[in-house]
Amino acid sequence: MTNKWLAGLAISGMLFCTQMIGVQSNGFCAEKNVKVNTTKQTAAGTKADQINEQKSTFDAHRSYVRFHFNDQEMDFAFQWILGSISNGGCEVGEAFATAGSIKDGDPVSWQTEWEKMAVRVEDRAAKSLAAGHKESARAGYLRASNYYRTALVSMWPDNPKFKPISQKLRYCMKEAGKLHNPPVEYIEIPYENTVLPGYYRKADNGGKKCKTLVMIGGGETFAEDNYFYIAPQAFKHGYNFITVDIPGQGMMPAEGRFFMADTEKPIKAVIDYIYDKPEVDREKLAIYGISNGGYFVPRAAMFEKRLKAVVVSSAVVDNYRMFAQMPFAKDTQEQINKWPAFKSSVTGAVAWRWGLNPKDVKGQVEKTKGFSFDPSKIDMPFLDLVGEGEYENAETQKQQKECMDALPNPHKKMIITPASEGASSHCIGENRSLMAQVVFDWLDELFEGK
């Protein structure tokens, strides 16, 4: 590795539906006259194919209905941004106008077209703000931030555009945050010899004590992703909201801050930051972790007893066992060398977050050794959400059961969100309204009367 990269079932209240969503069969090209590779390795395939493959090989970027692209990895990324529509992160017309200009499976085309749309939307937002149209500007800056973020999905950190685009996505979110009421404040929480960057918004301008949600992302997220994942719903439900990048996330790997097993340390700094705020009701403090946040958050909850509720999607009791089920673990290096370009780009971008050269995707497995948590030491109420398609994997099922069986607090629930409502994929990113409904109904019932 070069220095360049180093710098840089006791289950209550289960909801389950077995009916799967139909898959579109009328494939189409993203760009005229582009020849699309429809081999099994690249193409999204049928619903049955995806389910059968998930049973034996866990792929977090597997979706169960094709949205636009034949390239499965690219279609999942497109699904993710479409899922942000309900939270102001995307406009359907802008999304499909961009997708229609992207060469299916080409990571550079993806980066170029999303950046172009981001620039257009940012420019329009700036003009609205200059003319005094604050609401229009706020909405525009939000979408521009998310489009810049989407451009980075398949970009490696040695790309000269990587840093300036990351700065643009944060700039646009900061501008949008100023136009919220109450504002979404950009924050930097001191941590060791650096800071954890993120955002905080209090629920009420009047200063009354309110419920609080701490949001932690996963293995490839920026704090801005967490805003578009759930923040607007948190506002509507009367929660103070805070989210940050912890080591490994956002641009922290560029500082040499890669994923760490002892996530209780940075998350303690977050709780310290908000705990004494006058608007924070200490008895109504919840934390939510998605994707590998299903490890980061429960691990921290073993030690951080100030938390009053934990939500995950979904529980990752042992990272090493989970990563051993993933394509980069099961495929030989020869097979990996033949992966579609977009898949290689996305997976390599994540490997960097573990302190690896992006070409060393297999190295991620060994990096996860020791990344495990003991659910018997988490004594607060616990909610576990799993998409129905994701739950098809045997190791996923095993780890959810291990978690739920060992949790000592009787107020625990596992919910499998149904494919029949478009909520089957990893983190339930394609139906965030349903996800938020489940989360806040459970939290509100838990905190009622406290």
C-alpha positions in Angstrom: 0.0 0.0 0.0 1.3 3.4 -0.9 1.3 6.5 1.3 -1.0 8.2 -1.2 -3.8 5.9 -0.1 -2.9 5.9 3.5 -3.2 9.6 3.6 -6.0 10.0 1.8 -35.7 -15.2 17.2 -37.0 -13.4 20.3 -38.7 -11.1 17.8 -41.7 -9.0 18.7 -44.0 -7.2 16.3 -42.6 -8.6 13.1 -44.0 -7.2 9.9 -43.4 -9.5 7.0 -44.9 -9.7 3.5 -43.9 -12.4 1.0 -45.3 -10.9 -2.1 -42.5 -9.5 -4.3 -42.7 -6.5 -6.6 -42.9 -7.2 -10.3 -39.8 -6.4 -12.3 -39.9 -4.3 -15.5 -38.9 -6.5 -18.4 -38.8 -3.9 -21.1 -35.1 -3.0 -21.0 -34.0 0.2 -22.5 -30.6 1.9 -23.2 -29.6 5.0 -21.2 -28.1 6.5 -24.3 -29.0 6.1 -28.0 -26.9 3.5 -29.9 -25.0 2.4 -26.7 -24.4 -1.3 -26.6 -25.3 -2.6 -23.2 -23.6 -5.5 -21.7 -26.4 -7.8 -20.5 -24.3 -10.7 -19.1 -25.4 -12.0 -15.8 -22.5 -10.3 -14.1 -23.6 -6.9 -15.3 -27.3 -7.0 -15.9 -29.8 -6.5 -13.2 -31.4 -9.8 -14.1 -34.8 -11.0 -12.8 -36.3 -10.7 -9.4 -35.8 -14.4 -8.8 -32.1 -14.2 -9.9 -31.5 -11.4 -7.3 -33.2 -13.3 -4.5 -31.4 -16.5 -5.2 -28.0 -14.8 -5.4 -28.7 -12.9 -2.2 -29.3 -16.1 -0.3 -25.7 -17.3 -0.9 -23.8 -14.0 -1.5 -24.7 -10.9 0.4 -24.6 -7.8 -1.9 -25.6 -4.6 -0.2 -26.0 -3.0 -3.7 -28.6 -5.4 -4.9 -32.1 -4.2 -5.8 -35.1 -6.3 -6.6 -36.7 -4.1 -9.3 -35.0 -2.4 -12.2 -35.4 1.3 -12.2 -33.4 2.4 -15.3 -30.0 1.0 -15.9 -29.0 -2.5 -16.9 -25.8 -2.3 -14.8 -27.0 -3.5 -11.4 -24.6 -1.5 -9.4 -25.5 1.7 -11.3 -29.2 1.0 -11.0 -28.9 0.6 -7.2 -27.1 4.0 -7.0 -29.9 5.5 -9.1 -32.5 3.9 -6.8 -30.7 5.5 -3.9 -31.0 9.0 -5.2 -34.6 8.5 -6.3 -35.3 7.5 -2.8 -34.3 10.9 -1.6 -37.1 12.6 -3.5 -39.4 12.6 -0.4 -36.7 14.4 1.6 -35.9 17.1 -1.0 -32.8 15.5 -2.3 -33.9 15.0 -5.9 -36.5 16.0 -8.5 -37.7 13.2 -10.7 -37.4 15.2 -13.9 -33.8 16.2 -13.1 -32.9 12.6 -12.1 -34.2 11.0 -15.3 -32.8 13.8 -17.5 -29.4 13.0 -16.0 -29.8 9.3 -16.2 -30.8 9.6 -19.9 -27.4 11.2 -20.6 -25.4 8.5 -18.8 -23.7 5.7 -20.7 -25.0 2.6 -18.9 -22.3 1.1 -16.6 -19.7 3.9 -17.3 -18.4 5.4 -14.0 -16.9 8.5 -15.7 -20.1 9.2 -17.6 -22.0 8.9 -14.3 -19.7 11.4 -12.6 -19.8 13.9 -15.5 -23.6 14.0 -15.9 -24.4 14.3 -12.2 -21.9 17.1 -11.8 -23.4 18.9 -14.8 -26.9 18.7 -13.2 -25.5 19.8 -9.8 -24.0 22.9 -11.4 -27.2 23.8 -13.2 -29.3 23.4 -10.1 -26.8 25.3 -7.9 -26.7 28.2 -10.4 -30.5 28.4 -10.4 -30.5 28.4 -6.6 -28.0 31.2 -6.4 -30.1 33.3 -8.7 -33.2 32.7 -6.6 -31.3 33.7 -3.4 -29.9 36.8 -5.0 -33.5 37.8 -5.9 -34.7 37.2 -2.4 -36.5 33.9 -3.1 -35.2 32.0 0.0 -37.5 29.0 -0.2 -36.7 28.3 -3.8 -33.0 28.8 -3.1 -33.1 26.4 -0.1 -34.8 23.7 -2.2 -32.3 24.2 -5.0 -29.2 24.1 -2.8 -30.4 20.9 -1.2 -30.8 19.1 -4.5 -27.5 20.5 -5.8 -25.7 19.2 -2.8 -27.1 15.7 -3.3 -26.3 15.7 -7.0 -22.7 16.6 -6.3 -22.7 13.8 -3.7 -24.0 11.4 -6.3 -21.2 12.3 -8.7 -18.7 11.0 -6.1 -20.3 7.5 -5.8 -18.0 6.0 -8.4 -15.0 8.4 -8.0 -11.7 7.5 -6.5 -9.8 9.9 -4.2 -6.9 10.3 -6.6 -9.3 12.0 -9.1 -8.4 15.7 -9.2 -12.2 16.4 -9.1 -12.8 14.4 -5.9 -11.9 17.1 -3.4 -13.5 20.1 -5.2 -16.8 18.2 -5.7 -16.8 17.2 -2.0 -16.3 20.8 -1.1 -19.2 21.8 -3.4 -21.6 19.3 -1.9 -20.8 20.6 1.6 -21.0 24.3 0.5 -24.5 23.8 -1.0 -25.7 22.0 2.1 -24.4 24.8 4.3 -26.2 27.4 2.1 -29.4 25.4 2.3 -29.0 25.0 6.0 -29.0 28.7 6.6 -32.4 29.0 4.9 -34.1 26.5 7.2 -36.2 27.7 10.1 -34.7 26.8 12.6 -31.5 26.7 10.6 -29.6 23.5 10.0 -26.2 24.4 11.4 -22.9 23.1 10.1 -20.9 21.9 13.1 -17.5 20.6 13.8 -17.2 18.5 17.0 -13.7 18.3 18.4 -12.3 14.8 18.4 -8.8 13.9 19.3 -6.7 16.1 17.0 -9.3 16.7 14.4 -13.1 17.4 14.1 -16.2 15.4 13.3 -18.0 17.5 10.6 -21.8 17.4 10.5 -25.1 19.2 11.0 -27.4 20.1 13.9 -30.9 21.4 13.9 -33.0 22.0 17.0 -36.7 21.1 16.7 -38.1 24.3 18.2 -37.1 27.9 18.2 -38.8 28.4 21.6 -36.2 26.6 23.5 -38.4 23.8 24.9 -36.9 20.4 25.6 -37.5 18.0 22.7 -36.7 14.5 21.6 -33.4 14.1 19.8 -32.3 11.8 17.0 -28.6 11.1 16.3 -28.0 9.7 12.8 -24.9 7.7 11.9 -24.3 6.5 8.3 -22.5 3.4 7.0 -19.5 2.3 5.0 -19.7 4.8 2.2 -21.7 7.8 3.5 -21.2 11.5 4.0 -23.1 13.3 6.7 -25.2 14.9 4.0 -26.5 11.5 3.0 -28.0 11.1 6.4 -29.9 14.4 6.0 -31.5 13.2 2.9 -32.1 9.8 4.5 -34.3 11.0 7.3 -33.8 14.5 8.6 -37.0 16.2 7.2 -39.1 13.5 8.8 -37.3 14.0 12.1 -38.1 17.7 11.8 -41.8 17.0 11.2 -41.9 14.6 14.2 -40.5 17.3 16.5 -37.0 15.9 17.0 -33.7 17.8 17.4 -31.5 16.2 14.7 -27.7 15.7 14.6 -25.6 13.8 12.2 -21.8 13.7 11.7 -19.1 11.9 9.8 -17.1 9.5 12.0 -13.7 8.2 11.0 -14.0 6.4 7.6 -16.9 8.5 6.4 -17.1 11.7 4.3 -13.7 13.1 3.7 -12.1 11.9 6.9 -10.1 9.2 5.2 -8.2 12.0 3.4 -6.9 12.9 6.9 -5.8 9.3 7.5 -8.9 8.7 9.6 -10.2 5.3 8.5 -12.9 3.0 9.9 -12.2 2.0 13.5 -13.7 -0.8 15.7 -14.1 1.3 18.8 -16.8 3.6 17.5 -17.9 4.4 21.0 -15.1 7.0 21.1 -16.3 9.4 18.3 -20.0 8.7 19.1 -19.3 9.7 22.8 -18.0 13.0 21.4 -21.3 13.5 19.6 -23.3 12.8 22.7 -21.1 15.1 24.8 -21.8 17.8 22.2 -25.6 17.7 22.5 -26.2 16.4 26.0 -26.1 19.7 27.8 -28.1 21.7 25.2 -31.1 23.2 26.9 -33.4 21.9 24.1 -32.3 18.3 24.5 -34.6 16.1 26.6 -32.1 13.6 28.1 -34.7 11.0 28.6 -35.7 11.0 24.9 -32.3 10.6 23.2 -32.2 8.1 20.3 -29.6 7.0 17.8 -30.0 5.4 14.4 -27.4 3.6 12.3 -27.8 2.3 8.8 -25.7 -0.1 6.7 -22.4 -0.5 8.6 -23.9 1.9 11.1 -25.7 -1.3 12.2 -22.3 -2.1 13.7 -21.1 1.4 14.6 -24.1 2.4 16.6 -24.7 -0.8 18.6 -21.0 -1.0 19.4 -21.2 2.5 20.9 -24.4 1.7 22.7 -22.6 -1.0 24.7 -20.7 1.8 26.4 -22.8 4.9 26.0 -25.6 4.5 28.6 -26.9 8.0 28.1 -28.7 6.7 25.0 -32.3 5.8 25.5 -33.1 4.0 22.3 -31.2 2.3 19.4 -32.4 1.8 15.9 -30.5 0.0 13.1 -31.0 -1.0 9.6 -29.8 -3.7 10.0 -27.8 -5.3 12.9 -24.2 -6.3 12.0 -23.1 -8.3 15.0 -19.9 -9.4 13.3 -18.5 -7.5 10.4 -15.9 -10.2 9.5 -18.6 -12.8 9.1 -20.8 -10.4 7.1 -18.0 -9.3 4.8 -17.0 -12.9 4.2 -20.4 -13.3 2.4 -19.8 -10.4 0.0 -18.8 -10.6 -3.7 -15.3 -9.3 -3.2 -14.7 -12.0 -0.6 -16.2 -14.9 -2.6 -14.9 -14.0 -6.0 -11.3 -14.7 -7.0 -9.0 -11.9 -8.0 -9.3 -13.0 -11.6 -13.1 -12.7 -11.3 -12.8 -9.3 -9.7 -10.5 -8.1 -12.5 -13.4 -8.8 -14.9 -16.1 -7.0 -12.8 -18.1 -4.3 -14.6 -16.4 -0.8 -14.4 -19.0 0.8 -12.2 -18.9 -2.0 -9.7 -15.1 -1.9 -9.5 -15.2 1.9 -9.1 -17.8 1.9 -6.3 -16.2 -1.0 -4.4 -12.8 0.5 -4.7 -14.0 3.8 -3.3 -15.2 2.0 -0.2 -11.9 0.1 0.2 -10.1 3.4 0.5 -12.2 4.1 3.6 -10.7 1.1 5.2 -7.1 2.4 4.5 -6.6 0.3 1.5 -5.6 1.0 -2.1 -8.9 1.1 -4.0 -7.7 -1.8 -6.2 -7.4 -4.0 -3.1 -11.1 -4.7 -2.6 -10.5 -8.2 -1.2 -8.4 -6.6 1.6 -11.6 -5.3 3.2 -12.4 -8.7 4.7 -9.3 -8.8 6.9 -9.8 -5.2 7.9 -13.1 -6.1 9.6 -11.6 -8.6 12.0 -12.5 -7.5 15.5 -15.5 -5.3 14.4 -18.1 -7.0 16.5 -20.5 -6.1 19.3 -22.2 -8.0 22.1 -25.9 -7.4 22.1 -26.2 -8.7 25.7 -24.5 -5.5 26.8 -27.0 -3.1 25.1 -29.7 -2.5 27.7 -31.8 0.1 26.1 -34.9 -0.5 23.8 -33.8 -1.6 20.3 -35.5 -1.5 16.9 -34.0 -3.6 14.0 -35.3 -2.9 10.4 -34.4 -5.2 7.5 -35.5 -5.0 3.9 -37.2 -8.2 2.8 -34.7 -8.8 -0.1 -31.7 -8.2 2.2 -33.1 -10.6 4.7 -33.0 -13.4 2.2 -29.3 -13.8 3.0 -28.7 -16.6 5.5 -25.9 -14.8 7.4 -28.1 -11.7 7.6 -30.9 -13.8 9.2 -28.4 -15.4 11.6 -27.0 -12.1 12.8 -30.4 -10.5 13.3 -31.5 -13.5 15.4 -28.3 -13.4 17.4 -28.9 -9.7 18.1 -32.5 -10.0 19.0 -32.2 -13.1 21.2 -29.4 -11.6 23.3 -30.8 -8.1 23.8 -31.8 -7.9 27.5 -34.4 -5.1 27.3 -37.9 -6.6 26.6 -38.7 -3.5 24.5 -37.2 -4.8 21.3 -38.6 -5.3 17.9 -37.5 -6.5 14.5 -39.4 -5.4 11.4 -38.9 -6.8 7.9 -40.1 -4.2 5.4 -41.9 -5.7 2.5 -41.0 -5.9 -1.2 -44.7 -5.5 -2.0 -44.3 -1.9 -0.9 -41.0 -1.3 -2.6 -39.0 -1.6 0.6 -36.8 -4.6 0.1 -33.3 -3.3 -0.4 -30.4 -2.5 1.8 -31.3 0.3 4.3 -34.7 0.5 2.7 -33.4 3.5 0.7 -36.0 3.2 -2.0 -39.0 3.8 0.4 -37.9 6.3 3.0 -41.4 7.3 3.8 -42.2 3.8 5.0 -38.9 3.5 6.8 -39.5 6.8 8.7 -43.1 5.9 9.5 -41.9 2.7 11.2 -39.0 4.4 13.0 -40.9 7.4 14.4 -44.0 5.4 15.3 -41.8 3.2 17.4 -39.8 6.0 18.9 -42.9 8.2 19.6 -44.6 5.3 21.4 -41.5 4.6 23.4 -41.0 8.2 24.5 -44.7 8.9 25.1 -45.3 10.0 28.7 -41.5 10.3 29.5 
